[in-house]
Amino acid sequence: MRGRSKRYAYHHCQTSDVTTPKARLEAAYVETLTQLSPSPEFVQLFKAVVLDAYQTQREDSKRQAAELDRRLAQIDKRRARLEEAYLFEQAIDKEAYAPLSDRLSEERALVQLGRHDAELDGLNVEALVNYAEYLALNPARLWHEADPEQKCRLQAFLVPTGLTWDGERFGTVATGLFFSSLLPESAEAGSLVALQGIEPWFDG
């Protein structure tokens, strides 16, 4: 919208056919994001549960990997005895050696595959959980710091179905899975639906 000396940015909601000053709308949006944040105590509990589950999985993977390493060592010993019997002692002929060797190779390949599956990927889970904690507690700050493309991605993550605007306030917020799982039970089900229908609009 054009003023006496410059243009003023407005947003227009196609759904409700409401036009609102950009600054006012974005301030309301930031306030809505702030309301999404769970309590720090709740996030700390969530973080502890995730890290404990990861540590348990890590210990289980270590035990499984150790068992598979033991089986690989046994297979290698059997192959060594087979090679010795065939090459040095000549206790078996080629016809007997070939199928035994193939069987050991297949067995080792299967165990090696299981050994690979038992290894956890190289993700720094603690760092990821720390970032998730920061995101949960500071969605409004992240919004302020984000560039336009990052804001689109952040909004899609936080409120994937978008938001409706009636000119005064946003409608019910349907959050993403992450925030839905973090919202305290005391949060009203209807307090917190897309910035759907909202688009920048300039007049003249």
C-alpha positions as CSV (number, residue, x, y, z in Angstrom):
1,M,0.0,0.0,0.0
2,R,1.4,3.4,-1.0
3,G,1.6,6.2,1.6
4,R,2.5,9.8,1.0
5,S,6.2,9.1,0.5
6,K,6.7,5.3,0.5
7,R,5.1,1.9,0.3
8,Y,3.9,-0.1,3.3
9,A,3.9,-3.8,3.2
10,Y,0.6,-5.6,3.9
11,H,-0.4,-9.3,3.9
12,H,-3.7,-10.4,2.4
13,C,-5.4,-13.6,3.6
14,Q,-7.4,-15.1,0.6
15,T,-9.3,-17.4,2.9
16,S,-10.8,-14.7,5.2
17,D,-10.3,-11.8,2.7
18,V,-8.5,-9.8,5.4
19,T,-5.7,-7.4,4.7
20,T,-3.3,-6.7,7.6
21,P,-0.1,-4.6,8.0
22,K,2.9,-6.8,7.6
23,A,4.5,-5.7,10.9
24,R,1.3,-6.4,12.9
25,L,0.8,-9.8,11.3
26,E,4.4,-10.9,11.8
27,A,4.3,-9.8,15.5
28,A,1.2,-11.9,16.0
29,Y,2.9,-14.8,14.3
30,V,6.0,-14.5,16.5
31,E,3.8,-14.5,19.6
32,T,2.1,-17.6,18.3
33,L,5.4,-19.3,17.9
34,T,6.4,-18.4,21.4
35,Q,3.2,-20.0,22.7
36,L,4.4,-23.3,21.0
37,S,7.4,-23.6,23.3
38,P,7.1,-26.2,26.0
39,S,8.6,-25.6,29.4
40,P,12.3,-26.0,29.8
41,E,11.8,-28.7,32.4
42,F,9.6,-30.7,30.0
43,V,12.3,-30.4,27.2
44,Q,15.0,-31.5,29.6
45,L,12.9,-34.6,30.4
46,F,12.4,-35.3,26.7
47,K,16.1,-34.9,26.1
48,A,17.0,-37.3,28.9
49,V,14.6,-39.9,27.6
50,V,16.0,-39.7,24.1
51,L,19.6,-39.9,25.1
52,D,18.9,-42.8,27.5
53,A,17.2,-44.7,24.7
54,Y,20.1,-44.0,22.4
55,Q,22.6,-45.2,25.0
56,T,20.6,-48.4,25.5
57,Q,20.6,-49.0,21.7
58,R,24.3,-48.2,21.5
59,E,25.1,-50.8,24.2
60,D,22.9,-53.4,22.6
61,S,24.6,-52.7,19.2
62,K,28.1,-53.1,20.9
63,R,27.1,-56.5,22.3
64,Q,25.7,-57.7,19.0
65,A,28.8,-56.5,17.2
66,A,31.1,-58.3,19.6
67,E,29.2,-61.6,19.1
68,L,29.4,-61.2,15.4
69,D,33.1,-60.5,15.6
70,R,33.5,-63.7,17.5
71,R,31.6,-65.6,14.8
72,L,33.8,-64.0,12.1
73,A,36.9,-65.1,14.0
74,Q,35.6,-68.7,14.2
75,I,34.9,-68.7,10.4
76,D,38.3,-67.4,9.7
77,K,39.8,-70.2,11.8
78,R,37.8,-72.8,10.0
79,R,38.9,-71.4,6.7
80,A,42.5,-71.5,7.8
81,R,42.2,-75.2,8.8
82,L,40.5,-75.9,5.5
83,E,43.3,-74.2,3.6
84,E,45.9,-76.1,5.6
85,A,44.2,-79.5,5.0
86,Y,44.0,-78.8,1.2
87,L,47.2,-77.0,0.4
88,F,49.7,-78.4,2.9
89,E,48.4,-81.7,4.3
90,Q,46.6,-82.7,1.1
91,A,44.1,-84.4,3.3
92,I,41.2,-83.4,0.9
93,D,41.1,-83.0,-2.9
94,K,39.8,-80.1,-4.9
95,E,36.4,-81.6,-5.3
96,A,35.9,-81.6,-1.6
97,Y,37.7,-78.3,-1.0
98,A,35.6,-76.2,-3.4
99,P,32.1,-76.6,-1.9
100,L,33.5,-76.2,1.6
101,S,35.3,-73.1,0.7
102,D,32.2,-71.6,-1.0
103,R,30.1,-72.4,2.0
104,L,32.5,-70.6,4.3
105,S,32.6,-67.6,2.0
106,E,28.8,-67.4,2.0
107,E,28.6,-67.8,5.8
108,R,31.2,-65.1,6.3
109,A,29.5,-62.7,3.9
110,L,26.2,-63.1,5.8
111,V,27.8,-62.6,9.2
112,Q,29.7,-59.6,7.9
113,L,26.5,-58.1,6.6
114,G,24.9,-58.5,10.0
115,R,28.0,-56.9,11.5
116,H,27.6,-53.9,9.3
117,D,23.9,-53.6,10.3
118,A,24.9,-53.8,14.0
119,E,27.0,-50.7,13.7
120,L,25.3,-47.4,14.6
121,D,25.7,-44.6,12.0
122,G,28.1,-41.8,12.8
123,L,25.5,-39.3,13.8
124,N,26.3,-37.1,16.8
125,V,23.0,-37.8,18.5
126,E,23.8,-35.6,21.5
127,A,24.4,-32.6,19.2
128,L,21.2,-33.3,17.3
129,V,19.2,-33.5,20.5
130,N,20.8,-30.2,21.8
131,Y,19.7,-28.5,18.6
132,A,16.2,-29.9,18.9
133,E,16.1,-28.5,22.4
134,Y,17.2,-25.1,21.1
135,L,14.5,-25.3,18.4
136,A,11.8,-26.3,20.9
137,L,12.6,-23.5,23.3
138,N,13.4,-20.7,20.8
139,P,11.1,-21.0,17.7
140,A,10.5,-17.3,17.6
141,R,14.2,-16.4,17.8
142,L,15.0,-18.9,15.0
143,W,12.2,-17.2,12.9
144,H,13.8,-13.8,13.4
145,E,17.2,-15.1,12.4
146,A,16.1,-17.0,9.4
147,D,16.3,-15.8,5.8
148,P,13.1,-16.0,3.7
149,E,13.8,-19.5,2.4
150,Q,14.7,-20.8,5.8
151,K,11.5,-19.2,7.2
152,C,9.4,-21.2,4.7
153,R,11.1,-24.4,5.8
154,L,10.8,-23.6,9.4
155,Q,7.1,-22.8,9.1
156,A,6.5,-26.1,7.2
157,F,8.2,-27.9,10.1
158,L,6.5,-26.1,12.9
159,V,3.0,-25.6,11.5
160,P,2.8,-27.9,8.4
161,T,-0.9,-27.3,7.8
162,G,-0.4,-23.5,8.0
163,L,-2.4,-20.8,9.8
164,T,-5.6,-18.9,9.3
165,W,-5.9,-15.2,10.2
166,D,-9.2,-13.4,11.0
167,G,-7.6,-9.9,11.2
168,E,-7.1,-10.1,15.0
169,R,-5.6,-13.4,15.8
170,F,-4.5,-16.7,14.3
171,G,-6.7,-19.7,14.4
172,T,-6.0,-23.0,16.0
173,V,-2.4,-24.1,15.4
174,A,-2.0,-27.7,14.2
175,T,1.7,-28.2,15.0
176,G,4.1,-30.8,13.5
177,L,4.7,-34.1,15.1
178,F,7.8,-32.9,17.0
179,F,6.0,-30.0,18.7
180,S,2.8,-32.0,19.2
181,S,4.8,-34.5,21.2
182,L,6.4,-31.7,23.3
183,L,3.4,-29.6,24.1
184,P,2.4,-29.9,27.8
185,E,-0.8,-31.8,28.5
186,S,-2.1,-28.7,30.2
187,A,-2.1,-26.8,26.8
188,E,-5.6,-26.3,25.6
189,A,-6.4,-28.5,22.6
190,G,-7.9,-25.7,20.7
191,S,-5.6,-22.9,21.7
192,L,-2.9,-23.6,19.5
193,V,-4.8,-24.5,12.0
194,A,-2.5,-22.7,6.9
195,L,-0.1,-19.0,7.2
196,Q,-2.4,-20.7,4.5
197,G,-4.1,-18.2,2.3
198,I,-1.8,-15.4,3.5
199,E,0.2,-13.7,0.9
200,P,2.1,-10.3,0.6
201,W,0.0,-7.5,-0.9
202,F,0.8,-4.1,-2.1
203,D,-1.6,-1.4,-3.4
204,G,-0.7,0.9,-6.1
